[in-house]
Amino acid sequence: MTDAELLLLGLIAEMPRHGYELEQMIEQRGMREWTQIGFSSIYFVLGKLEKALFVAAETPAGSKAKKAFSITPAGRKALVAQATEALSCFRPAYSSALLGMVHWPVLSREAALAALEDRADTVSREIGRLERVRFERQPLPDFIEALFDFSAGQLEAEKTWVAKTLDYMKTKP
Amino acid sequence: MDLTKNRKKLMELYQPGTEEFTLVDVPELPFAMIDGEGSPDHDAVADAVKSLFTAIYPIRREARERMGKAFVEPPVEVLYWADDMRDLAAGKKGNWKWRALITLPVWADEEMFSNAVAQTKGQMDEVPNTLRMETFSEGQCAQIMHVGQAQDIPALSERLYKQILPQNNLEPAGAYHEIYLDDWSRTSPERRKMILRQPVRPKH
């Protein structure tokens, strides 16, 4: 199951929803912050979930936007299995910082330091932006707060790393 | 009372049974609140609730940091009353008054609250003029957990006001209170949990 399929299946598991409602939920909850799902792909993904018998359209045939989709018992079982796997399995995400650092010798000292300074600014801005998003979305259930804590923690770790690396590289004779 | 240090009371207040109304003694608790008049349709209350959560965000944030695993998400609570209480029973919503509430940690004080509002008011379209912090105690209350649609509530109210209270020689003594335990955008109507609570006193 793809990330997009798991995401839509989860939203439909909460309660039966129309296609346009799913789009609204994805937008309102800012799910595009951490996963890729285009507006046009919602109906494509719904089609796949329907074909897999994980969701069923409730109302009489019509345009897909008007159908309400609900989860089937098989869909719920798949959702539980996939959510468990997503939570338990560590999936590494490679940062561009690694690709940049490996090429440090290619860059002039000034250019490399300036690039890292830029990264520090970007990370700080991102921390601020995430903080604003968290505030605007209030109230959030505790498990979503934990999701924000995760992203904030990653950013803080990166900020510390950039500061430490900059400090070292600047001091190095 | 610090409910985070008294889990038994916390459960008693916020997880009553679904079978029968039970009597509880509700202690003094601090709340952030906003008042409204007229039909408490979903949008009116939703706006007030959004403002409340915006206003208390700094306190909630501090609570999560200070309290760690002792932090408990406070639910949205709404009091409903009418100048002529018969309008409440008759469902004449135009004459209703309501108050949206969220409990605050016991260590939150007026100063902390006004600082929080000062910090967050830029995010509110308009700071509701009834937005305030107040501490109150409901005392003895009859309450029940209801799981499901709002349309099932009148039958429960009928049972409470026409049977249970008179049988126990009790009468209503304050605003009718609903506590919403679920985020309605994440929970289907038939699974939504809410507590129906009515302060009571012995009937003379």
Interface residues (C-beta under 8 A of the other chain):
Chain A: E14 M15 P16 M25 Q28 F135 E136 Q138 P139 P141 D142 E145
Chain B: F53 T54 Y57 R60 R64 F71 E73 T120 Q123 D183 S185 R186 T187 S188 P189
